[in-house]
Amino acid sequence: MKGKTKSIVILGMMTALLLLFSFTPIGTIPVGPLSITLNVIPIAIAAIALGPTGGFVMGSLFGILSFLQCFGIGIPSGMGAALAAVNPVLAFVQRFVPRALDGLLVGLLHKGLSKKIGGSTSSFITGFFTALLNTVFFMGALVLLFGSTDYVKNLYEKFHQTQTFTGTVLFICAFVGINAVVEMIACTIISGGVGTALYHSHLLPAEKEQA
């Protein structure tokens, strides 16, 4: 019962933080057509504290909130609005699935790593991969589902007007640019710090600290 109460409290706190990030400018920094988002941090912390279930729940919530931004609910997303206008069903898939999958996978990652290298170290690694996989899955879904649309083709053409190299992978890397780097740094430091504090305060099982 105690463990269940702890899980509910942590999910409640992370949900509140995710809502704060989604509905206020605190968690979103617009940079061109994309935005630097801090929404991946609650996903990472939930994955660290509650494993794949917690990561999946928070990732799914992030995906739903991200889809709502396509319609101006929360911090508006210019890209989201454009994609929803093309195909709202695919826009939902592109916004929801990458975030839910991200949370699930990093939860599994932390669960496996914490037993081998310790909870603190694995918390920093989990934070890094939460941001990295969010970017990879999000952009991969964008190219896969909307790569043939005029919107993405225009982005691709603008990219090639300013770059001398070509290729989808290079386009994705250059397009996300500073956004992905800032997200990975912030998520690694904050999630790792929170995870370390949770382990040191014995709010997470001590045996996970043993290699």
C-alpha distance (Angstrom), angle and dihedral (degrees) to the residues before:
residue distance angle dihedral
M1 . . .
K2 3.79 . .
G3 3.79 91.4 .
K4 3.79 91.7 48.8
T5 3.81 91.2 51.1
K6 3.80 90.6 49.8
S7 3.80 90.8 51.1
I8 3.81 91.9 50.4
V9 3.80 91.6 48.8
I10 3.81 93.1 49.5
L11 3.81 92.7 46.5
G12 3.80 89.7 48.2
M13 3.81 92.1 51.6
M14 3.80 93.4 46.3
T15 3.82 91.0 46.6
A16 3.80 90.4 52.4
L17 3.81 90.3 48.8
L18 3.80 92.1 48.2
L19 3.81 91.4 49.9
L20 3.80 89.8 49.3
F21 3.80 90.8 51.5
S22 3.82 92.4 45.8
F23 3.80 99.2 46.8
T24 3.81 100.9 37.2
P25 3.83 132.6 51.2
I26 3.82 89.0 -112.6
G27 3.79 93.9 89.3
T28 3.80 101.3 35.5
I29 3.80 128.6 63.4
P30 3.84 111.3 -178.8
V31 3.81 114.4 -137.9
G32 3.80 112.0 173.0
P33 3.82 113.5 -54.6
L34 3.82 90.8 -21.1
S35 3.80 132.6 56.6
I36 3.77 135.7 -139.7
T37 3.79 102.9 -120.4
L38 3.79 130.9 -164.2
N39 3.81 90.9 -167.6
V40 3.79 90.6 101.5
I41 3.82 90.7 67.8
P42 3.85 96.4 72.5
I43 3.81 88.2 47.9
A44 3.79 91.5 53.8
I45 3.80 93.7 46.5
A46 3.81 91.9 48.3
A47 3.81 89.9 49.1
I48 3.81 90.4 50.4
A49 3.80 94.9 46.5
L50 3.80 101.2 35.2
G51 3.79 106.1 20.7
P52 3.82 126.1 -134.7
T53 3.82 93.6 -24.3
G54 3.80 92.9 56.3
G55 3.78 92.1 42.8
F56 3.80 91.9 49.8
V57 3.82 93.4 48.4
M58 3.80 93.6 50.2
G59 3.79 92.6 41.2
S60 3.80 90.3 52.4
L61 3.80 91.1 49.4
F62 3.79 90.3 49.7
G63 3.80 89.1 50.8
I64 3.80 92.4 52.1
L65 3.81 92.9 47.3
S66 3.80 90.0 46.9
F67 3.80 90.3 53.5
L68 3.81 91.3 49.7
Q69 3.80 88.5 55.6
C70 3.81 87.3 65.4
F71 3.81 86.4 70.9
G72 3.79 97.2 43.2
I73 3.82 95.3 -96.4
G74 3.78 104.7 139.8
I75 3.80 117.9 -12.5
P76 3.84 104.5 -2.4
S77 3.79 118.2 -118.6
G78 3.79 116.7 -148.9
M79 3.79 92.3 -163.5
G80 3.80 91.7 45.6
A81 3.80 91.8 51.6
A82 3.80 91.1 50.4
L83 3.81 92.9 49.1
A84 3.80 93.5 45.3
A85 3.80 89.2 52.5
V86 3.81 89.1 55.6
N87 3.82 97.1 45.3
P88 3.82 121.7 -17.1
V89 3.82 93.5 -166.3
L90 3.79 93.5 54.7
A91 3.80 89.1 42.2
F92 3.80 88.7 58.0
V93 3.81 91.2 49.3
Q94 3.80 91.2 48.0
R95 3.80 92.2 49.5
F96 3.80 100.5 38.2
V97 3.80 109.7 35.3
P98 3.84 98.2 53.2
R99 3.82 92.1 51.4
A100 3.83 95.3 45.2
L101 3.82 91.0 46.5
D102 3.80 90.7 46.5
G103 3.82 92.5 54.6
L104 3.80 92.7 46.9
L105 3.80 95.2 48.9
V106 3.81 97.1 45.6
G107 3.81 88.8 48.6
L108 3.79 88.7 55.9
L109 3.80 90.1 43.8
H110 3.79 93.7 54.1
K111 3.79 92.5 43.7
G112 3.79 90.7 55.3
L113 3.80 98.4 39.9
S114 3.80 96.7 45.0
K115 3.80 90.7 62.9
K116 3.80 91.8 53.1
I117 3.81 108.1 34.2
G118 3.81 103.5 17.4
G119 3.77 133.9 -93.5
S120 3.81 97.6 -91.5
T121 3.79 96.6 53.8
S122 3.79 92.8 41.5
S123 3.83 89.6 51.4
F124 3.81 91.2 62.0
I125 3.80 91.0 46.0
T126 3.80 90.5 48.5
G127 3.80 91.0 51.7
F128 3.80 91.2 51.8
F129 3.79 95.0 48.5
T130 3.82 93.2 44.6
A131 3.80 89.8 62.5
L132 3.80 94.2 37.9
L133 3.81 96.2 50.3
N134 3.80 91.6 43.7
T135 3.80 89.3 58.3
V136 3.81 95.1 42.2
F137 3.81 94.5 47.3
F138 3.81 94.1 42.0
M139 3.80 95.0 50.1
G140 3.80 92.3 39.3
A141 3.80 90.3 54.6
L142 3.80 89.9 46.7
V143 3.80 92.3 55.4
L144 3.82 93.9 40.1
L145 3.80 97.3 47.8
F146 3.80 102.6 28.9
G147 3.80 104.2 21.4
S148 3.81 92.2 110.9
T149 3.80 95.2 49.7
D150 3.80 123.4 103.9
Y151 3.80 90.5 -119.5
V152 3.81 95.2 60.3
K153 3.80 92.4 37.2
N154 3.81 89.0 56.3
L155 3.80 90.4 50.5
Y156 3.79 89.2 49.4
E157 3.82 92.1 49.5
K158 3.81 92.7 48.9
F159 3.78 88.4 50.4
H160 3.80 93.0 53.6
Q161 3.79 91.6 48.2
T162 3.80 89.4 64.6
Q163 3.83 100.4 33.5
T164 3.79 133.1 63.4
F165 3.82 96.1 -152.4
T166 3.79 129.4 71.8
G167 3.80 138.9 -156.1
T168 3.77 137.2 100.1
V169 3.81 95.0 -106.1
L170 3.80 92.3 50.4
F171 3.80 89.5 46.6
I172 3.81 91.1 54.6
C173 3.81 93.0 46.3
A174 3.79 94.4 48.3
F175 3.81 93.6 40.7
V176 3.80 95.7 55.6
G177 3.79 90.7 38.2
I178 3.78 114.9 139.6
N179 3.81 91.5 8.9
A180 3.79 93.8 67.2
V181 3.80 93.8 41.6
V182 3.82 93.6 52.5
E183 3.81 91.8 45.2
M184 3.80 92.5 50.5
I185 3.80 93.3 48.2
A186 3.81 94.2 46.6
C187 3.80 94.9 44.0
T188 3.81 93.0 46.2
I189 3.80 95.0 50.5
I190 3.82 99.0 39.8
S191 3.81 98.0 39.6
G192 3.77 92.0 43.3
G193 3.80 91.4 49.5
V194 3.79 93.2 48.4
G195 3.80 92.2 45.7
T196 3.80 91.3 50.1
A197 3.81 90.6 50.0
L198 3.80 91.2 50.2
Y199 3.79 91.8 52.2
H200 3.79 95.0 44.4
S201 3.80 91.1 49.4
H202 3.83 88.6 50.5
L203 3.80 92.6 -121.3
L204 3.79 86.2 128.3
P205 3.84 123.6 50.8
A206 3.79 110.3 -77.3
E207 3.80 92.6 -144.8
K208 3.79 89.3 71.4
E209 3.80 88.0 67.8
Q210 3.78 91.1 62.2
A211 3.77 116.7 91.2
